[in-house]
């Protein structure tokens, strides 16, 4: 099945900044911040489901940040969600020059990657 919903996550020690959108309409995106914990990941899944119900169409993307992304990796694996971690330098290089720098902007750049 083709993935039609992209979810970008910017991982930090305490929070998950999440942007999501349909591939066909990236201008209409949603943003939310969650606690970086198992409970926060479950809330993230519920939040995305409130916008896009079919989890088989989701592709969750994030930067590999070691231990900061491990809880999410385990939760998403338990729920059989498509999850992809990329080298942070690869995402940064693909984004070009970005004048704004925030976790919200980063989560959208990850989703667009």
N, C-alpha and C positions, 0 to 999 in steps of 0.2 A: 504494500500500500504506500502510495506517495504521501510524504509529510506535507501538510498544508498549514500547520500552525507552528510558529517558531517562538521559543521561550529562551530569552537570554538572561543569564544570571551573573551578576558581579558579586563574587564571594569576598567577604571580609571576616575577621575574627568574630564579630558580634552580629552582623546582619547579612541578609541576602537581598540585593536590589534586583528586582525582576521586571523585565519588559516582555510583552508578548503581543503578537499580531498574526493575522492571516497572511500568508505569502502573497496572495493576490491583492492585498491592500495594507501595505506597511505604514501608510499614513494614519490609519486608524489603530493606534496602539494603546495598550494599557500598561500602567506602571504601579507597582506596590512594593513595599519593603517588609521583610519578615525577619524574625530572629533566626540566627544560624543555629538551629537545634532540630531534633527530630520533630518536635511539635510544630516548629516553624515550617518545616518541609511539608508536613501534612496540611497545614493551613494554605501553603502555596499551591498544592495540588487542588484543594477545594476552590481556591480563588480562580485558578485558571479554568477549572471545570465550569465555573459560573459564567464564563465567557465562551468557552469552546468545550463542548461536552465529550466529544469522541477522542479519548486518550491515544488511540492508535494513530491519529493524525499529528500528534505532537512530536516535535524534536526539541529537546532541552539542550542548550549549549552553554558552556561556561569555560572560563580559563582554569587550567590546572593550577591550583594554589596549595597543593599538599594537603595538610590536615584540615584546612578551612573548607575544602570541597568534599571531604570524605563522608561526612554524615549524609549530605544530600545524595551522594553516589549510592550509599547503602539503601536509603529510603526509596529512591527512584528505581533501583534494581528490584527491591521487594515488590514494588507495584508494577514491574515489567514495563517501565516507561523508557523510551529511547533517550539516552543520555550520552552526550559527547563532550569530552574535555579537550581543549586545544592549548597549545603552547601560547602563553600570554604575548610573547614577542611576535608570533605569527599574526595574531589578531591586531596588535598595535601597528605593525608594518602594513597590513592590508587596509587600515583605516585612513592612512594619510595624515595630513596635518589637521588637528582638531583643536580649535580655540577654546572650547568649553571643556572643563574637566570636573566631573562629579560622578558619583556612583550611579545616578540615574542615567546620565549620558553614556557611561561605560556599559551598562546593561543593554542599552539600545544598540550600541556599536557591536556588542557580542552577538546579539540577535541578528543584526544585519549581516554579520560575517558569515 
